[in-house]
Amino acid sequence: LTPLVATYHWGDLRWGVGLVELALAVVLVWLSYACDRWWVLAAAGVQLASVIVIALSATPLDIQIWASVTVRLAVWLQLMILALFGVVEARRAPYAARTGLRS
């Protein structure tokens, strides 16, 4: 969704991207309460860090644009690594295996 809302901005604040990031954080926090997987909780924490960086860029503090983008890229990389661990866990962990289903 980010490319679709990237043009919505107010000065230097890209509020469209901020709303997408906030919505993803809300969904991940809800999922961390709804299921008992460690990687969802970690992904929610990483996504909340991204929302905090966007919120800090809206303040009058002198935050460099490159620092904000670099932190968000690092957060995105961490989310992708956690998603990969989630897929591996769902496929390999003995406690996550389906039972009683035909293959």
C-alpha positions, -999 to +999 in steps of 0.1 A: +000+000+000+029+023+006+034+032-031-003+040-035-003+065-006+033+079-009+020+110-026-001+121+003+020+144+024+018+176+044+051+194+041+078+168+049+054+145+068+041+117+046+009+111+065-004+084+041+026+062+047+022+069+085-014+057+084-004+025+066+024+019+091+000+026+120-026+002+106+000-026+102+011-020+138-024-023+151-030-055+132+003-070+144-005-060+181-039-076+178-024-107+163+001-110+191-028-111+216-048-135+194-022-161+188+007-175+208+036-172+184+068-154+194+076-140+160+043-121+158+051-103+191+085-095+179+071-082+145+046-060+164+075-045+184+096-038+153+066-022+136+059+000+166+095+012+163+087+023+127+056+041+138+076+059+165+102+070+139+074+084+116+058+102+146+092+117+155+096+130+120+063+150+125+078+169+155+099+200+152+130+181+162+159+182+138+157+146+125+176+140+093+156+125+065+183+099+058+183+087+094+146+082+093+147+063+061+176+042+072+159+032+104+127+023+085+147+002+061+163-017+090+128-022+105+115-035+072+144-060+070+138-072+105+101-077+097+110-098+066+134-119+086+108-125+113+082-134+087+107-159+073+112-174+108+074-176+111+070-196+079+098-220+089+082-224+124+048-231+109+063-258+085+089-274+107+079-271+144+064-303+158+039-284+179+026-265+149+020-296+127-015-304+116-029-336+129-058-357+115-057-342+080-051-360+048-022-349+026 
